[in-house]
Amino acid sequence: MKKLCMILPLALILCFIVGCQDKGAMAELEQFKVKAEVEEQNKEIIRRWIEEVNKENFEQLFNELWAEDCIQYMNSNPEPIDNEQYNQMIEHFYSNFPATTHEIHNIIAKEDKVIAMFTARTTHDVDSYGVPATGKELAWRAIVIFQISDGKIQTRWEVADILSMYKQLGMELKPKESEK
């Protein structure tokens, strides 16, 4: 009976403690859960972006995944390009390197930003940039940061190792000759 008398008050105290948890901490936990869900949804948008690019389904890409006023920053060019310019660039690239695929190695989300690190691969089976088709397998890495807004890609920053692709094609990077 003495044990029951000791256990009952402890049980009541435990129930009181559990019942009076810090409501601020619970609200913070809920905010964390919502943020984590949004970040996971944003990563899924980028996985789908890669999937559509791999299928060369650019109409789907631009209609469903890009904001109409999406802007892109490519490699070291400080000037952004809009959707129309990006679409032209993609068409030109894929006419030179059809069937390019992308493999995601890592994808990280933080708030409205998603970072994807991937490798692009293609076979050089058409004449490209003045280089006759070699049949070589080409691969290069890229890191892209996406900003997502309302479920669509709003801004995109890409740094790709295009120089390694040119090197694999046998091209050489040479400095400009100085004018005399």
Secondary structure per residue as TSV (DSSP state, phi and psi in degrees):
chain	resnum	aa	ss	phi	psi
A	1	M	-	360.0	-37.7
A	2	K	H	-63.0	-38.4
A	3	K	H	-63.7	-41.5
A	4	L	H	-63.0	-39.4
A	5	C	H	-65.6	-29.6
A	6	M	H	-83.1	-36.7
A	7	I	H	-73.1	-39.0
A	8	L	H	-59.3	-49.3
A	9	P	H	-63.4	-37.8
A	10	L	H	-63.9	-40.7
A	11	A	H	-63.5	-41.2
A	12	L	H	-65.2	-41.2
A	13	I	H	-63.9	-43.7
A	14	L	H	-61.4	-44.0
A	15	C	H	-62.4	-40.1
A	16	F	H	-63.4	-44.4
A	17	I	H	-63.0	-47.2
A	18	V	H	-64.7	-40.7
A	19	G	H	-69.3	-24.7
A	20	C	T	-108.7	36.1
A	21	Q	-	-60.1	156.1
A	22	D	-	-63.3	111.5
A	23	K	H	-65.5	-30.0
A	24	G	H	-64.0	-41.7
A	25	A	H	-66.3	-38.5
A	26	M	H	-66.0	-40.2
A	27	A	H	-64.6	-40.2
A	28	E	H	-64.2	-40.1
A	29	L	H	-62.5	-41.8
A	30	E	H	-63.2	-42.3
A	31	Q	H	-61.0	-41.3
A	32	F	H	-61.7	-42.7
A	33	K	H	-63.4	-43.2
A	34	V	H	-63.5	-44.3
A	35	K	H	-60.6	-44.2
A	36	A	H	-62.6	-38.9
A	37	E	H	-64.7	-44.0
A	38	V	H	-63.6	-43.1
A	39	E	H	-61.8	-39.6
A	40	E	H	-67.0	-39.6
A	41	Q	H	-62.7	-40.2
A	42	N	H	-64.8	-40.3
A	43	K	H	-63.1	-37.4
A	44	E	H	-66.1	-35.6
A	45	I	H	-60.7	-42.0
A	46	I	H	-72.3	-37.4
A	47	R	H	-60.0	-40.9
A	48	R	H	-67.5	-38.0
A	49	W	H	-56.8	-49.6
A	50	I	H	-60.1	-42.9
A	51	E	H	-60.0	-44.8
A	52	E	H	-68.7	-38.0
A	53	V	H	-62.8	-44.3
A	54	N	H	-61.9	-30.0
A	55	K	T	-85.3	-3.5
A	56	E	T	55.7	37.4
A	57	N	-	-96.7	70.0
A	58	F	H	-72.1	-29.4
A	59	E	H	-62.2	-45.2
A	60	Q	H	-60.9	-43.8
A	61	L	I	-57.2	-52.5
A	62	F	I	-74.7	-34.9
A	63	N	I	-75.4	-38.2
A	64	E	I	-105.2	-30.7
A	65	L	I	-105.6	-19.8
A	66	W	E	-100.5	138.8
A	67	A	E	-69.1	147.5
A	68	E	E	-57.4	-33.8
A	69	D	E	-102.5	25.2
A	70	C	E	-60.0	138.9
A	71	I	E	-122.1	153.7
A	72	Q	E	-126.4	145.6
A	73	Y	E	-121.2	124.5
A	74	M	E	-114.8	127.9
A	75	N	T	43.6	-128.1
A	76	S	T	-93.5	5.6
A	77	N	-	-73.9	115.7
A	78	P	-	-74.8	-15.4
A	79	E	S	-85.9	127.8
A	80	P	-	-72.8	156.2
A	81	I	B	-118.9	147.4
A	82	D	-	-90.2	-177.7
A	83	N	H	-59.2	-42.6
A	84	E	H	-64.6	-44.6
A	85	Q	H	-64.3	-40.7
A	86	Y	H	-65.3	-41.4
A	87	N	H	-60.8	-43.6
A	88	Q	H	-63.1	-41.2
A	89	M	H	-63.1	-42.9
A	90	I	H	-63.5	-45.6
A	91	E	H	-58.8	-43.4
A	92	H	H	-64.0	-46.3
A	93	F	H	-61.6	-47.5
A	94	Y	H	-72.7	-18.9
A	95	S	H	-74.3	-27.8
A	96	N	H	-86.8	-30.2
A	97	F	S	-136.2	71.9
A	98	P	T	-65.6	156.6
A	99	A	T	61.7	35.9
A	100	T	-	-76.1	134.6
A	101	T	E	-120.6	158.6
A	102	H	E	-127.1	133.3
A	103	E	E	-117.4	119.4
A	104	I	E	-76.4	129.7
A	105	H	E	-98.3	-33.7
A	106	N	E	-155.4	143.8
A	107	I	E	-140.8	127.7
A	108	I	E	-130.1	136.4
A	109	A	E	-120.6	140.1
A	110	K	E	-145.0	112.3
A	111	E	T	54.7	-120.0
A	112	D	T	-95.3	8.6
A	113	K	E	-109.1	143.4
A	114	V	E	-130.2	131.6
A	115	I	E	-110.1	127.4
A	116	A	E	-121.6	128.5
A	117	M	E	-110.1	127.1
A	118	F	E	-148.2	168.2
A	119	T	E	-114.3	133.8
A	120	A	E	-102.0	140.5
A	121	R	E	-135.2	145.8
A	122	T	E	-157.1	167.7
A	123	T	E	-109.1	132.2
A	124	H	-	-83.2	79.8
A	125	D	-	-110.4	8.7
A	126	V	S	-134.6	156.0
A	127	D	-	-61.4	130.5
A	128	S	B	-136.0	127.9
A	129	Y	T	51.3	39.3
A	130	G	T	81.3	3.1
A	131	V	B	-104.6	121.7
A	132	P	-	-59.2	148.6
A	133	A	-	-53.4	133.3
A	134	T	-	-109.7	-18.5
A	135	G	-	77.5	0.8
A	136	K	-	-70.3	145.8
A	137	E	E	-81.8	127.5
A	138	L	E	-113.5	145.9
A	139	A	E	-147.7	142.8
A	140	W	E	-150.7	157.4
A	141	R	E	-103.8	156.6
A	142	A	E	-149.4	154.5
A	143	I	E	-125.7	129.0
A	144	V	E	-127.5	134.8
A	145	I	E	-109.7	128.2
A	146	F	E	-114.1	142.0
A	147	Q	E	-109.8	125.6
A	148	I	E	-105.7	135.7
A	149	S	E	-140.6	126.9
A	150	D	T	53.0	39.3
A	151	G	T	77.0	10.8
A	152	K	E	-130.8	155.7
A	153	I	E	-75.4	120.8
A	154	Q	E	-98.4	-41.4
A	155	T	E	-140.9	147.1
A	156	R	E	-141.0	127.9
A	157	W	E	-117.2	126.1
A	158	E	E	-127.0	135.4
A	159	V	E	-125.3	112.8
A	160	A	E	-119.8	145.8
A	161	D	-	-83.8	64.5
A	162	I	H	-66.4	-30.1
A	163	L	H	-60.6	-36.2
A	164	S	H	-66.8	-33.0
A	165	M	H	-65.6	-45.3
A	166	Y	H	-61.2	-40.4
A	167	K	H	-62.6	-41.0
A	168	Q	H	-63.9	-26.4
A	169	L	T	-80.2	-6.7
A	170	G	T	92.0	7.9
A	171	M	-	-80.0	153.5
A	172	E	-	-119.9	142.6
A	173	L	-	-94.7	119.3
A	174	K	-	-127.1	147.6
A	175	P	-	-70.7	152.1
A	176	K	-	-64.6	145.5
A	177	E	-	-75.8	136.0
A	178	S	-	-73.0	146.5
A	179	E	-	-77.8	141.4
A	180	K	-	-99.7	360.0
